[in-house]
Amino acid sequence: MRVFVTGGTGLIGSAVVAELLGNGHTVLALARSDASALAAGAAGAEPLRGALADLDVLRAGAEQADGVIHLAFSNDFSSPDALARAVAEESAALAALSEELVGSGRPFVTVSGTPYAPGRASTEADPLPTDGPVGGRGRAVAAALDLASRGVRTTAVRLPRTVHHQGGGGFAGMLTGIARRTGVSGYPGDGTQRWPAVHALDAAVLFRLALEQAPAGSSWHAVADEGDKVSDIAAVIGRRLGLPVEPVPSETYGPLGPIFATDQPSSSTTTRGALGWEPKQPSLLEDLENIQP
């Protein structure tokens, strides 16, 4: 099928585009810059110039496609206001895409994070948070899933705290970047909190399977590693960079501090059984060995 992909040149999006093209689909990729358009074209996709805020462009892309995978998100976590703007922008984009797809029966794959379940690993049956720093994202995805009753095969792929590739990406990648800047491989809290993870190439397979197979209104977990201790993640980063490993205040991580300090393992048992998804790529701790000093 012809698939409209937003965010198709990012870490996850580029892997999704390659996975789609490698399995017989064609791709129309949203490209917000000349460089992104060139990258999309070089990957084998047809670029469509526009940004996530260009709602008419999004509607046009969806109108031309047999299905949509939404991945784009402004990763500006520098302040609460910046994060709120990113969530609001995405919510408007999801609403615009939804409007175009109503009554079509076409697949619409959205993205969010895995939820938090106190005292246990979260599952596909757990609801997304609708309050807190990213509560707006949970509400927008829930609204998209409700389109199952309006003739859209909506499905949600929930990504873990770290989607990694070649030692970079996600929360672990942010820890690495902060360690390089500060000279300390830090972690919030006591470091025993767990973060789930998945390799970008494994996540890409799940996005394709969701597009092809998932029933309307369903949610799936792209989780390969149920939960690595943050102190273990920081230890590998510190060793690779030759830096001391120490606890640091959660305020170090700005508006994401409370999330960084939370124990949030997640399970993908249902996803694996229902869609036949089986991660094959290196684990997060293995992949972090690719960090260059």
MARNUVEX-120666 format. One record per residue (C-alpha): residue in one letter; z, x, y. Coordinates in pm, whole numbers, padded with zeros to 5 digits, always signed. Layout:
<sites>
aZXY
...
</sites>
This chain:
<sites>
m+00000+00000+00000
r-00033+00096+00366
v+00317+00174+00493
f+00432+00194+00854
v+00707+00458+00882
t+00926+00520+01185
g+01092+00861+01202
g+00829+01003+00970
t+00843+01363+01094
g+01219+01421+01067
l+01407+01584+00781
i+01421+01263+00578
g+01104+01105+00712
s+00879+01398+00627
a+01008+01388+00270
v+00950+01011+00253
v+00595+01045+00386
a+00516+01312+00126
e+00667+01098-00150
l+00461+00795-00046
l+00137+00988-00019
g+00202+01158-00353
n+00234+00820-00521
g-00085+00656-00400
h+00027+00494-00074
t-00118+00554+00272
v+00104+00605+00577
l+00089+00502+00942
a+00359+00712+01112
l+00518+00646+01450
a+00486+00962+01661
r+00669+00993+01992
s+00507+01322+02102
d+00189+01525+02061
a+00378+01763+01833
s+00497+01475+01613
a+00145+01333+01600
l+00008+01669+01491
a+00280+01705+01227
a+00214+01356+01092
g-00158+01420+01075
a-00108+01755+00905
a+00107+01583+00642
g-00173+01337+00565
a-00046+01037+00762
e-00220+00850+01042
p-00016+00889+01362
l+00062+00595+01591
r+00178+00719+01932
g+00494+00560+02061
a+00872+00583+02067
l+01138+00366+01907
a+01187+00193+02243
d+00819+00088+02257
l+00863-00252+02096
d+00500-00359+02132
v+00392-00045+01950
l+00639-00118+01670
r+00504-00471+01634
a+00148-00336+01625
g+00240-00083+01356
a+00406-00348+01141
e+00111-00584+01189
q-00126-00321+01047
a+00087-00243+00741
d+00160-00385+00397
g+00521-00270+00429
v+00760-00094+00669
i+01017+00182+00623
h+01242+00232+00924
l+01406+00575+00956
a+01402+00664+01328
f+01732+00707+01510
s+01829+00901+01821
n+02073+01159+01690
d+02250+01206+02022
f+02619+01212+01934
s+02727+01395+02248
s+02933+01106+02386
p+03037+00749+02301
d+02787+00619+02555
a+02501+00820+02402
l+02587+00693+02057
a+02606+00334+02186
r+02262+00371+02346
a+02118+00501+02019
v+02262+00207+01824
a+02135-00044+02083
e+01787+00109+02080
e+01770+00089+01702
s+01898-00270+01699
a+01620-00377+01936
a+01363-00195+01723
l+01482-00366+01405
a+01463-00704+01576
a+01106-00637+01691
l+00992-00525+01347
s+01164-00824+01191
e+00983-01067+01421
e+00648-00930+01312
l+00730-00951+00940
v+00882-01301+00920
g+00701-01520+00669
s+00480-01238+00541
g+00656-01156+00213
r+00607-00789+00293
p+00875-00525+00216
f+01093-00396+00497
v+01321-00103+00412
t+01598-00030+00661
v+01847+00253+00670
s+02218+00292+00742
g+02516+00494+00623
t+02726+00427+00317
p+03034+00216+00399
y+03397+00320+00386
a+03621+00167+00117
p+03991+00260+00149
g+04127+00439-00156
r+03807+00443-00362
a+03438+00525-00366
s+03234+00260-00186
t+02971+00069-00382
e+02651-00118-00306
a+02853-00443-00298
d+03071-00328-00007
p+02970-00455+00339
l+02874-00224+00621
p+03126-00191+00905
t+03055-00417+01201
d+03302-00257+01441
g+03380+00101+01545
p+03136+00367+01673
v+02843+00250+01458
g+02939-00113+01406
g+02630-00226+01593
r+02415-00058+01332
g+02590-00252+01057
r+02527-00579+01241
a+02159-00497+01294
v+02102-00410+00928
a+02286-00727+00820
a+02057-00932+01044
a+01752-00765+00888
l+01879-00839+00537
d+01922-01203+00635
l+01545-01218+00676
a+01528-01251+00297
s+01559-01625+00362
r+01269-01613+00607
g+01000-01462+00392
v+01065-01089+00429
r+01148-00864+00133
t+01415-00676+00325
t+01622-00409+00157
a+01865-00148+00287
v+01894+00212+00173
r+02235+00352+00265
l+02243+00725+00321
p+02552+00945+00267
r+02715+01160+00531
t+02488+01454+00450
v+02120+01440+00364
h+02035+01805+00310
h+01743+02035+00245
q+01738+02416+00241
g+02098+02433+00361
g+02055+02208+00665
g+02094+01845+00762
g+02357+01575+00804
f+02726+01621+00869
a+02730+01953+00683
g+02448+02075+00905
m+02652+01977+01210
l+02948+02177+01076
t+02714+02475+01036
g+02582+02442+01391
i+02932+02418+01539
a+03043+02716+01330
r+02759+02927+01470
r+02853+02830+01826
t+03230+02870+01798
g+03267+03156+01550
v+03485+02944+01320
s+03381+02740+01016
g+03605+02446+01096
y+03690+02115+00940
p+03891+01817+01068
g+04217+01697+00917
d+04351+01867+00606
g+04005+01912+00455
t+04074+01703+00146
q+03861+01415+00271
r+03538+01375+00077
w+03183+01331+00202
p+02900+01204-00019
a+02563+01379-00009
v+02203+01369-00129
h+01905+01603-00117
a+01627+01478+00113
l+01371+01489-00168
d+01589+01272-00390
a+01649+01028-00105
a+01273+01003-00050
v+01224+00887-00407
l+01475+00607-00356
f+01303+00489-00039
r+00978+00462-00233
l+01143+00277-00520
a+01308+00035-00278
l+00974-00030-00110
e+00800-00092-00442
q+01065-00269-00645
a+01377-00384-00462
p+01443-00758-00435
a+01493-00922-00097
g+01837-00890+00055
s+01948-00596-00160
s+02135-00277-00066
w+02118+00062-00238
h+02306+00391-00223
a+02115+00718-00197
v+02415+00915-00323
a+02378+01214-00553
d+02718+01379-00492
e+02995+01115-00481
g+03215+01327-00257
d+03266+01696-00180
k+03586+01803-00005
v+03516+01897+00355
s+03721+02215+00312
d+03491+02317+00025
i+03185+02253+00245
a+03338+02458+00527
a+03426+02737+00282
v+03064+02782+00175
i+02948+02773+00538
g+03210+03029+00636
r+03119+03261+00351
r+02746+03239+00423
l+02799+03304+00795
g+03080+03557+00755
l+03321+03345+00960
p+03686+03242+00917
v+03749+02895+00772
e+04012+02694+00960
p+04114+02336+01041
v+04013+02226+01392
p+04098+01915+01600
s+03886+01610+01523
e+03804+01596+01897
t+03577+01895+01827
y+03325+01650+01687
g+03316+01410+01981
p+03268+01038+01905
l+03214+01121+01536
g+03559+01280+01506
p+03729+00977+01345
i+03444+00944+01097
f+03450+01316+01016
a+03823+01296+00939
t+03794+01001+00699
d+03787+01020+00320
q+03468+00831+00234
p+03329+00897-00117
s+03052+00668-00236
s+02898+00565-00566
s+02535+00500-00664
t+02596+00367-01016
t+02432+00030-00946
t+02134+00190-00773
r+02067+00426-01061
g+02088+00151-01319
a+01881-00111-01135
l+01603+00105-00988
g+01598+00389-01239
w+01671+00642-00965
e+01801+00976-01090
p+01864+01266-00847
k+01714+01595-00964
q+01750+01831-00669
p+02034+02081-00600
s+02376+01950-00500
l+02505+01998-00146
l+02728+02294-00230
e+02440+02459-00415
d+02196+02392-00130
l+02435+02535+00130
e+02384+02873-00035
n+02046+02871+00150
i+02221+02905+00488
q+02104+03225+00652
p+02365+03444+00828
</sites>
